[in-house]
Amino acid sequence: MKKNSFKLYNLIFPIWLLWLIPTTWIIVLPANFLIDLIVVLLTMKYLKIKDIKKNTKLIVFRVWIFGFVADFIGTGLMFLSNIIDFNYETQFGKWWYRNISNAVSYYPFESIYAFIWVTVSVVIAACFIYLLNYKFSLRKSTLDDSQKKKLALALSIFTAPYLFYIPTSLFF
C-alpha cells in the first residue's frame, strides 16, 4: 500500500470536521463556552463560593480559551499517530497502520493500542486543562488555593475531550 494513498483520510475528528465544514465552528464555539460556563457555575455553587457572578465573569473567557488550547494539545497527540512514519511495506509498518494510525483515526475501539493511544491523549489534554486553568484562568479570581484546585479539577474531568473516542468512520 502506498503511503500517500491514505494520508488524506487519516485526520482526527474534531480538527478535520472543523476544517472540512467551517460552519461547524458556529456551533462548537458557543457550545463549548456554554459547557465551560455550566461547569464553572455548578462547581462554584457546589463549593458554596461567594460572589459566583463576579468570579465567573473574571474567569470564564480564559477557561474557554485555555480549554481549546488543551484540546489542541490532545489533538496534536492524536495526530502524532499519523505523523510517525514507518515503511508501510514492512511487517511493523503494516501493524502500525492497522493497529495505531488507522484505528486512532477511524475507530479507536478497533484496537487496544488505538484505545490506549486515544485514552492517553484525553488524559494529557485533561491534565493541561487542569494546569492551564489552575495557573492562568483562575489567577484573577477571589478563590482560595483549595477552591482553585477543586474548580480546575472539575473542569479537567467534565470538559476533557471525550469526543476523541467518537469514530470518524461514522462520518466517512
C-alpha positions as protocol buffer text, in pm:
chain_id: "A"
residue {
  index: 1
  type: MET
  ca { x: 0 y: 0 z: 0 }
}
residue {
  index: 2
  type: LYS
  ca { x: 139 y: 336 z: -95 }
}
residue {
  index: 3
  type: LYS
  ca { x: 187 y: 585 z: 182 }
}
residue {
  index: 4
  type: ASN
  ca { x: 8 y: 869 z: 1 }
}
residue {
  index: 5
  type: SER
  ca { x: -296 y: 659 z: -81 }
}
residue {
  index: 6
  type: PHE
  ca { x: -446 y: 700 z: 265 }
}
residue {
  index: 7
  type: LYS
  ca { x: -281 y: 1006 z: 424 }
}
residue {
  index: 8
  type: LEU
  ca { x: -560 y: 1242 z: 323 }
}
residue {
  index: 9
  type: TYR
  ca { x: -815 y: 1043 z: 520 }
}
residue {
  index: 10
  type: ASN
  ca { x: -612 y: 994 z: 837 }
}
residue {
  index: 11
  type: LEU
  ca { x: -716 y: 1311 z: 1013 }
}
residue {
  index: 12
  type: ILE
  ca { x: -868 y: 1330 z: 1358 }
}
residue {
  index: 13
  type: PHE
  ca { x: -1238 y: 1407 z: 1406 }
}
residue {
  index: 14
  type: PRO
  ca { x: -1259 y: 1750 z: 1568 }
}
residue {
  index: 15
  type: ILE
  ca { x: -996 y: 1928 z: 1359 }
}
residue {
  index: 16
  type: TRP
  ca { x: -1088 y: 1754 z: 1036 }
}
residue {
  index: 17
  type: LEU
  ca { x: -1459 y: 1823 z: 1079 }
}
residue {
  index: 18
  type: LEU
  ca { x: -1398 y: 2186 z: 1172 }
}
residue {
  index: 19
  type: TRP
  ca { x: -1174 y: 2228 z: 870 }
}
residue {
  index: 20
  type: LEU
  ca { x: -1400 y: 2035 z: 633 }
}
residue {
  index: 21
  type: ILE
  ca { x: -1716 y: 2211 z: 744 }
}
residue {
  index: 22
  type: PRO
  ca { x: -1609 y: 2556 z: 870 }
}
residue {
  index: 23
  type: THR
  ca { x: -1962 y: 2646 z: 974 }
}
residue {
  index: 24
  type: THR
  ca { x: -1926 y: 2383 z: 1246 }
}
residue {
  index: 25
  type: TRP
  ca { x: -1734 y: 2647 z: 1441 }
}
residue {
  index: 26
  type: ILE
  ca { x: -2062 y: 2840 z: 1473 }
}
residue {
  index: 27
  type: ILE
  ca { x: -2194 y: 2553 z: 1685 }
}
residue {
  index: 28
  type: VAL
  ca { x: -1871 y: 2436 z: 1852 }
}
residue {
  index: 29
  type: LEU
  ca { x: -1759 y: 2772 z: 1992 }
}
residue {
  index: 30
  type: PRO
  ca { x: -2079 y: 2870 z: 2176 }
}
residue {
  index: 31
  type: ALA
  ca { x: -2150 y: 2510 z: 2283 }
}
residue {
  index: 32
  type: ASN
  ca { x: -1803 y: 2479 z: 2433 }
}
residue {
  index: 33
  type: PHE
  ca { x: -1843 y: 2815 z: 2606 }
}
residue {
  index: 34
  type: LEU
  ca { x: -2181 y: 2708 z: 2746 }
}
residue {
  index: 35
  type: ILE
  ca { x: -2040 y: 2380 z: 2878 }
}
residue {
  index: 36
  type: ASP
  ca { x: -1747 y: 2561 z: 3042 }
}
residue {
  index: 37
  type: LEU
  ca { x: -1984 y: 2817 z: 3192 }
}
residue {
  index: 38
  type: ILE
  ca { x: -2216 y: 2550 z: 3332 }
}
residue {
  index: 39
  type: VAL
  ca { x: -1925 y: 2355 z: 3485 }
}
residue {
  index: 40
  type: VAL
  ca { x: -1784 y: 2673 z: 3642 }
}
residue {
  index: 41
  type: LEU
  ca { x: -2121 y: 2781 z: 3783 }
}
residue {
  index: 42
  type: LEU
  ca { x: -2223 y: 2440 z: 3916 }
}
residue {
  index: 43
  type: THR
  ca { x: -1883 y: 2375 z: 4072 }
}
residue {
  index: 44
  type: MET
  ca { x: -1879 y: 2715 z: 4240 }
}
residue {
  index: 45
  type: LYS
  ca { x: -2231 y: 2659 z: 4366 }
}
residue {
  index: 46
  type: TYR
  ca { x: -2132 y: 2314 z: 4497 }
}
residue {
  index: 47
  type: LEU
  ca { x: -1827 y: 2465 z: 4671 }
}
residue {
  index: 48
  type: LYS
  ca { x: -2052 y: 2736 z: 4820 }
}
residue {
  index: 49
  type: ILE
  ca { x: -1834 y: 3014 z: 4680 }
}
residue {
  index: 50
  type: LYS
  ca { x: -1943 y: 3370 z: 4743 }
}
residue {
  index: 51
  type: ASP
  ca { x: -1953 y: 3616 z: 4455 }
}
residue {
  index: 52
  type: ILE
  ca { x: -2019 y: 3348 z: 4195 }
}
residue {
  index: 53
  type: LYS
  ca { x: -2124 y: 3603 z: 3935 }
}
residue {
  index: 54
  type: LYS
  ca { x: -1814 y: 3820 z: 3988 }
}
residue {
  index: 55
  type: ASN
  ca { x: -1573 y: 3524 z: 3979 }
}
residue {
  index: 56
  type: THR
  ca { x: -1742 y: 3373 z: 3675 }
}
residue {
  index: 57
  type: LYS
  ca { x: -1705 y: 3698 z: 3482 }
}
residue {
  index: 58
  type: LEU
  ca { x: -1337 y: 3710 z: 3575 }
}
residue {
  index: 59
  type: ILE
  ca { x: -1252 y: 3356 z: 3465 }
}
residue {
  index: 60
  type: VAL
  ca { x: -1495 y: 3208 z: 3213 }
}
residue {
  index: 61
  type: PHE
  ca { x: -1340 y: 3357 z: 2898 }
}
residue {
  index: 62
  type: ARG
  ca { x: -993 y: 3233 z: 2994 }
}
residue {
  index: 63
  type: VAL
  ca { x: -1132 y: 2892 z: 3090 }
}
residue {
  index: 64
  type: TRP
  ca { x: -1290 y: 2871 z: 2746 }
}
residue {
  index: 65
  type: ILE
  ca { x: -973 y: 2976 z: 2560 }
}
residue {
  index: 66
  type: PHE
  ca { x: -738 y: 2752 z: 2760 }
}
residue {
  index: 67
  type: GLY
  ca { x: -983 y: 2464 z: 2714 }
}
residue {
  index: 68
  type: PHE
  ca { x: -932 y: 2495 z: 2339 }
}
residue {
  index: 69
  type: VAL
  ca { x: -555 y: 2513 z: 2387 }
}
residue {
  index: 70
  type: ALA
  ca { x: -562 y: 2189 z: 2587 }
}
residue {
  index: 71
  type: ASP
  ca { x: -791 y: 2025 z: 2328 }
}
residue {
  index: 72
  type: PHE
  ca { x: -549 y: 2120 z: 2050 }
}
residue {
  index: 73
  type: ILE
  ca { x: -262 y: 1967 z: 2250 }
}
residue {
  index: 74
  type: GLY
  ca { x: -464 y: 1645 z: 2276 }
}
residue {
  index: 75
  type: THR
  ca { x: -547 y: 1663 z: 1907 }
}
residue {
  index: 76
  type: GLY
  ca { x: -176 y: 1703 z: 1829 }
}
residue {
  index: 77
  type: LEU
  ca { x: -106 y: 1385 z: 2025 }
}
residue {
  index: 78
  type: MET
  ca { x: -379 y: 1206 z: 1834 }
}
residue {
  index: 79
  type: PHE
  ca { x: -240 y: 1330 z: 1503 }
}
residue {
  index: 80
  type: LEU
  ca { x: 108 y: 1217 z: 1605 }
}
residue {
  index: 81
  type: SER
  ca { x: -3 y: 860 z: 1534 }
}
residue {
  index: 82
  type: ASN
  ca { x: -23 y: 960 z: 1167 }
}
residue {
  index: 83
  type: ILE
  ca { x: 291 y: 1170 z: 1160 }
}
residue {
  index: 84
  type: ILE
  ca { x: 513 y: 892 z: 1290 }
}
residue {
  index: 85
  type: ASP
  ca { x: 631 y: 748 z: 964 }
}
residue {
  index: 86
  type: PHE
  ca { x: 709 y: 382 z: 904 }
}
residue {
  index: 87
  type: ASN
  ca { x: 767 y: 196 z: 583 }
}
residue {
  index: 88
  type: TYR
  ca { x: 423 y: 51 z: 517 }
}
residue {
  index: 89
  type: GLU
  ca { x: 569 y: -237 z: 321 }
}
residue {
  index: 90
  type: THR
  ca { x: 734 y: -385 z: 632 }
}
residue {
  index: 91
  type: GLN
  ca { x: 552 y: -604 z: 883 }
}
residue {
  index: 92
  type: PHE
  ca { x: 585 y: -340 z: 1155 }
}
residue {
  index: 93
  type: GLY
  ca { x: 467 y: -66 z: 917 }
}
residue {
  index: 94
  type: LYS
  ca { x: 156 y: -269 z: 833 }
}
residue {
  index: 95
  type: TRP
  ca { x: 96 y: -340 z: 1202 }
}
residue {
  index: 96
  type: TRP
  ca { x: 137 y: 30 z: 1289 }
}
residue {
  index: 97
  type: TYR
  ca { x: -106 y: 136 z: 1019 }
}
residue {
  index: 98
  type: ARG
  ca { x: -368 y: -125 z: 1113 }
}
residue {
  index: 99
  type: ASN
  ca { x: -344 y: -100 z: 1493 }
}
residue {
  index: 100
  type: ILE
  ca { x: -240 y: 259 z: 1554 }
}
residue {
  index: 101
  type: SER
  ca { x: -269 y: 522 z: 1281 }
}
residue {
  index: 102
  type: ASN
  ca { x: -577 y: 391 z: 1101 }
}
residue {
  index: 103
  type: ALA
  ca { x: -750 y: 274 z: 1418 }
}
residue {
  index: 104
  type: VAL
  ca { x: -685 y: 601 z: 1607 }
}
residue {
  index: 105
  type: SER
  ca { x: -817 y: 799 z: 1311 }
}
residue {
  index: 106
  type: TYR
  ca { x: -1124 y: 595 z: 1226 }
}
residue {
  index: 107
  type: TYR
  ca { x: -1232 y: 368 z: 1507 }
}
residue {
  index: 108
  type: PRO
  ca { x: -1037 y: 378 z: 1836 }
}
residue {
  index: 109
  type: PHE
  ca { x: -1222 y: 72 z: 1968 }
}
residue {
  index: 110
  type: GLU
  ca { x: -1087 y: -146 z: 1686 }
}
residue {
  index: 111
  type: SER
  ca { x: -755 y: -200 z: 1859 }
}
residue {
  index: 112
  type: ILE
  ca { x: -647 y: -194 z: 2222 }
}
residue {
  index: 113
  type: TYR
  ca { x: -340 y: 0 z: 2113 }
}
residue {
  index: 114
  type: ALA
  ca { x: -552 y: 270 z: 1948 }
}
residue {
  index: 115
  type: PHE
  ca { x: -781 y: 283 z: 2251 }
}
residue {
  index: 116
  type: ILE
  ca { x: -479 y: 332 z: 2478 }
}
residue {
  index: 117
  type: TRP
  ca { x: -339 y: 600 z: 2243 }
}
residue {
  index: 118
  type: VAL
  ca { x: -668 y: 791 z: 2247 }
}
residue {
  index: 119
  type: THR
  ca { x: -704 y: 749 z: 2624 }
}
residue {
  index: 120
  type: VAL
  ca { x: -354 y: 886 z: 2683 }
}
residue {
  index: 121
  type: SER
  ca { x: -438 y: 1182 z: 2455 }
}
residue {
  index: 122
  type: VAL
  ca { x: -758 y: 1254 z: 2650 }
}
residue {
  index: 123
  type: VAL
  ca { x: -579 y: 1224 z: 2986 }
}
residue {
  index: 124
  type: ILE
  ca { x: -295 y: 1453 z: 2878 }
}
residue {
  index: 125
  type: ALA
  ca { x: -546 y: 1708 z: 2746 }
}
residue {
  index: 126
  type: ALA
  ca { x: -733 y: 1687 z: 3078 }
}
residue {
  index: 127
  type: CYS
  ca { x: -407 y: 1744 z: 3266 }
}
residue {
  index: 128
  type: PHE
  ca { x: -343 y: 2053 z: 3056 }
}
residue {
  index: 129
  type: ILE
  ca { x: -699 y: 2173 z: 3124 }
}
residue {
  index: 130
  type: TYR
  ca { x: -627 y: 2143 z: 3496 }
}
residue {
  index: 131
  type: LEU
  ca { x: -284 y: 2304 z: 3477 }
}
residue {
  index: 132
  type: LEU
  ca { x: -379 y: 2593 z: 3249 }
}
residue {
  index: 133
  type: ASN
  ca { x: -692 y: 2673 z: 3445 }
}
residue {
  index: 134
  type: TYR
  ca { x: -523 y: 2649 z: 3783 }
}
residue {
  index: 135
  type: LYS
  ca { x: -217 y: 2852 z: 3681 }
}
residue {
  index: 136
  type: PHE
  ca { x: -374 y: 3108 z: 3445 }
}
residue {
  index: 137
  type: SER
  ca { x: -753 y: 3115 z: 3422 }
}
residue {
  index: 138
  type: LEU
  ca { x: -825 y: 3125 z: 3795 }
}
residue {
  index: 139
  type: ARG
  ca { x: -543 y: 3363 z: 3882 }
}
residue {
  index: 140
  type: LYS
  ca { x: -759 y: 3677 z: 3894 }
}
residue {
  index: 141
  type: SER
  ca { x: -1044 y: 3517 z: 4086 }
}
residue {
  index: 142
  type: THR
  ca { x: -1108 y: 3570 z: 4455 }
}
residue {
  index: 143
  type: LEU
  ca { x: -1098 y: 3195 z: 4521 }
}
residue {
  index: 144
  type: ASP
  ca { x: -857 y: 3048 z: 4771 }
}
residue {
  index: 145
  type: ASP
  ca { x: -599 y: 2791 z: 4658 }
}
residue {
  index: 146
  type: SER
  ca { x: -810 y: 2492 z: 4760 }
}
residue {
  index: 147
  type: GLN
  ca { x: -1112 y: 2621 z: 4568 }
}
residue {
  index: 148
  type: LYS
  ca { x: -898 y: 2691 z: 4261 }
}
residue {
  index: 149
  type: LYS
  ca { x: -767 y: 2334 z: 4266 }
}
residue {
  index: 150
  type: LYS
  ca { x: -1117 y: 2189 z: 4301 }
}
residue {
  index: 151
  type: LEU
  ca { x: -1257 y: 2406 z: 4023 }
}
residue {
  index: 152
  type: ALA
  ca { x: -964 y: 2325 z: 3793 }
}
residue {
  index: 153
  type: LEU
  ca { x: -1013 y: 1955 z: 3869 }
}
residue {
  index: 154
  type: ALA
  ca { x: -1385 y: 1974 z: 3792 }
}
residue {
  index: 155
  type: LEU
  ca { x: -1310 y: 2149 z: 3464 }
}
residue {
  index: 156
  type: SER
  ca { x: -1050 y: 1889 z: 3369 }
}
residue {
  index: 157
  type: ILE
  ca { x: -1286 y: 1599 z: 3443 }
}
residue {
  index: 158
  type: PHE
  ca { x: -1604 y: 1739 z: 3290 }
}
residue {
  index: 159
  type: THR
  ca { x: -1458 y: 1917 z: 2987 }
}
residue {
  index: 160
  type: ALA
  ca { x: -1190 y: 1671 z: 2877 }
}
residue {
  index: 161
  type: PRO
  ca { x: -1208 y: 1598 z: 2501 }
}
residue {
  index: 162
  type: TYR
  ca { x: -1405 y: 1274 z: 2521 }
}
residue {
  index: 163
  type: LEU
  ca { x: -1512 y: 1333 z: 2160 }
}
residue {
  index: 164
  type: PHE
  ca { x: -1177 y: 1183 z: 2062 }
}
residue {
  index: 165
  type: TYR
  ca { x: -1344 y: 846 z: 2114 }
}
residue {
  index: 166
  type: ILE
  ca { x: -1611 y: 913 z: 1851 }
}
residue {
  index: 167
  type: PRO
  ca { x: -1521 y: 708 z: 1545 }
}
residue {
  index: 168
  type: THR
  ca { x: -1462 y: 919 z: 1234 }
}
residue {
  index: 169
  type: SER
  ca { x: -1575 y: 616 z: 1038 }
}
residue {
  index: 170
  type: LEU
  ca { x: -1928 y: 738 z: 1119 }
}
residue {
  index: 171
  type: PHE
  ca { x: -1866 y: 1048 z: 909 }
}
residue {
  index: 172
  type: PHE
  ca { x: -1699 y: 893 z: 602 }
}
